Amino acid sequence: MRKHIFNAGPCKLSDRTLTNTAKAVLEMGETGQSVLEVSHRSADFQKVYDETVALMKEVLSIPDNYSVIFVGGGASLQFGMIPFNFLKTKAAYVNTGVWSKKALKEAELWGEVVEIASSADKNFTYYPEPKSIKIPADVDYVHITSNNTIRGTEIFEDLDSPVPLIADMSSDIASRPLDVSKYFMIYGGCQKNLGPAGATFVIIRNDFVEKVADRKIPTMLKYSTHVDNGSMFNTPPCVCIYAIRETLLWIKENGGVEGMEKLAIQRCDALYNFLENSTVFTPVVEAGSRSRMNVPFLLRGKYATEALEKTFLEFVKTKNIVGVKGHRLVGGFRASMYNACTMEDVNALIAAMKEFEAKVK
Ligand SMILES: Cc1ncc(COP(=O)(O)O)c(C=O)c1O
């Protein structure tokens, strides 16, 4: 029996993604070869790759003057590649928790870093008001993390910036319509809204690719290497790319990013409405900053004991629910509800929480 999967990533993928990738593992189209066997240099795979890039551009409304590449190394490698390529003297970072701090730390290796906004004062339980984010004009770029997977906060506005805006969208890409033209670069691990782990997407403005710092950069760490070679300078993550293509087709079939946003709002409203009214559980994040993708929650008041936490995690297992253990930094619980998560999954979680509530009260 398939479980209700709330993992933070890798996470639940659409049935289409799973079924068609599984088929391609046995035989990719009518090529007589598995997607695990086919050469990345073959015309058959090039077709898959080209379609995937075209779908990314279509689904995310990416303007023509941008390139889309898929590379390895995770979003974590991008934390270092961004300053290595683009930090000449000074960069600005918005600090909204673990991932943005990791990105900022890498930048400090290559130049001066200014933290222009932070939610550290309230333990990252909110996203700084977009209007309060004052971006200086004298920095090489500004970096934000649009969705904070661990803390469960998200920004829904595409900022206006006087300098190149770079966003880590690992955990909210393709969950809402986006004005890509406001960004010089958007990147992230694919293992949440786009496909399995192993591929990193980079959407980058073509004129930005060459605006690199005057330092020696290893070939594999230069964006131009991957853009100029259409992600084929080295062997790309072929099977991931295949699965991403299937996910993008599924997104298209389900109303595109507008459809994904509608579903995300439904899921998150249902769970937050329950949490707001619960006497046993409580939400963590301030209203207005609440991520639609990751919802952290805790046991409330007198129920907040380690023993009861364990009991709840054991209890949800009996309901076929997985992935709701909170991140070690926040504790408690977290439900990650990415694009492929259904209302059926969310209702199953809410029903389990209600039943647990009745048991402990
Ligand atoms: C917002 C965000 N950025 C970066 C990362 C790191 O991604 P990766 O594991 O692909 O390096 C994650 C991982 O969950 C994330 O959620």
The ligand as a MOL file (V3000), in Angstrom:
LIG
                    3D

  0  0  0     0  0            999 V3000
M  V30 BEGIN CTAB
M  V30 COUNTS 16 16 0 0 0
M  V30 BEGIN ATOM
M  V30 1 C 16.2010 25.6260 0.6260 0
M  V30 2 C 17.2860 24.6060 0.4730 0
M  V30 3 N 18.4790 24.9790 -0.0330 0
M  V30 4 C 19.4740 24.1050 -0.1970 0
M  V30 5 C 19.3380 22.7830 0.1590 0
M  V30 6 C 20.4830 21.8260 -0.0330 0
M  V30 7 O 20.2120 21.0670 -1.1460 0
M  V30 8 P 21.1310 19.8440 -1.6020 0
M  V30 9 O 20.9310 18.7620 -0.6090 0
M  V30 10 O 20.5810 19.5360 -2.9620 0
M  V30 11 O 22.5330 20.3070 -1.6420 0
M  V30 12 C 18.1220 22.3300 0.6660 0
M  V30 13 C 17.9360 20.9180 1.0380 0
M  V30 14 O 16.9160 20.4840 1.5070 0
M  V30 15 C 17.0680 23.2680 0.8400 0
M  V30 16 O 15.8950 22.8890 1.3350 0
M  V30 END ATOM
M  V30 BEGIN BOND
M  V30 1 1 1 2
M  V30 2 1 2 3
M  V30 3 2 2 15
M  V30 4 2 3 4
M  V30 5 1 4 5
M  V30 6 1 5 6
M  V30 7 2 5 12
M  V30 8 1 6 7
M  V30 9 1 7 8
M  V30 10 2 8 9
M  V30 11 1 8 10
M  V30 12 1 8 11
M  V30 13 1 12 13
M  V30 14 1 12 15
M  V30 15 2 13 14
M  V30 16 1 15 16
M  V30 END BOND
M  V30 END CTAB
M  END
